Structure formats: C-alpha cells, structure tokens
Amino acid sequence: MTSTARRARPTDTVRSIMVEGPATVGPGDSLLAVAEQLVAGEIGAVLVRAPGGPVGLLSERDLVTAFVSGGDLGTEQAGDVMTADLVTAGIDETIASAGRRMDEAGVRHLPVRDGEAVVGLVAQRDVLAVLLGALDG
C-alpha cells in the first residue's frame, strides 16, 4: 500500500513534527514516578508543570545523572533535577531552525510555544529524521 502523506521537509514548521500535549509531571513528583512515565510512554522527556505553566524539562539524561550521582529516585523530586532554563521553539519556526537551536544549546528536546503557551515537544530524533529524509530525496 502506498502512502499519500507527504514527508516533512526542513523548511516545514515544527508544528508538523511536534508531539502535541506532551507528557507532564509536577515538580514534587519523585524521579521514580518520572522514570516510570518515561518508560510507559516510550518517551525521552517530560515537561515539569506548576500552576502557572511549565517550569522545566526533565529528560532521561537528567534521571541517569541523578542516579549515578547517588540520588535516591524514590525521594528526589522532579523540581530538584529538572532543567529550568528552557530553550524553546516557536510553533511556526522551521524544522531546520529548531535543529540549529538544539545543536547550539546542546539540548535534545525543545518545548514548542504558541505565544506564551507550550503546546508541544520536539525531539532531536524527529528533527534528524526530517533532515536525513531530505538527503534521501
């Protein structure tokens, strides 16, 4: 069966590849609970949300770092190890531009904003798939 769906291109917007409504946790959630959510959802990162909106991002890399540093995943909280200085992409930003931003900032995930609201999440692997697809023709 052939697909009529068009493959995303580097000049398309991140809207076309973002995961809408990304998984979220609270700053008080244990790292163990976060790890369970990452595994259950087969995802690499979650947004940490507080009543005013997202306050950080917590990735599998953050969990590994906490663990090898001697942290207790059952008692340490998401707010203790999250990345609070969020690097984001605008919803109408191109995939290529988002990829450059990830590379320059050394991050693997970008929350996607529509105005002030975070509406999605883009992973490095999604950007890479588009860039490699463009090379294949």
Phi, psi and omega in degrees: 000135179261149180261141176265358180290135179276138177287139179295148179244159180303334180274354175288164180276157179298339176308326185286343182236355184288155171271117180284147178056059184299158179299144181228156173224167175266157180299336180269358179291143179290155177296330176296317178296321178296315179300318179297321179292320178298316181293313182298322181270356184050051182234165184254352182199157175227152171277141174261118184246144172238176182306330181274355182128193183293138179243352180182181179227138179233122184248170176300327177298319178298320179296315180297317179300315179298318182295311183288344176274005177092009180291153177261109184296339179280336183245331178291148185250156181306319181295341180281334186236358181295160171272115184269336180272085187286132170261125186235169174236149172279150185299333180258011176286147180288157177298319179298318179295319178296321178298319177298316180299318178300314181297312182296323182272348182068038179242158181253349182221140177236120168296143181252126182255143168241097190070234179269344185275137172274120186244353182192182180216136178243132178259151179305320182295329178290319177295315180299319179300321178292314181297319178291323177298324179293328178290327181284346176108000000 
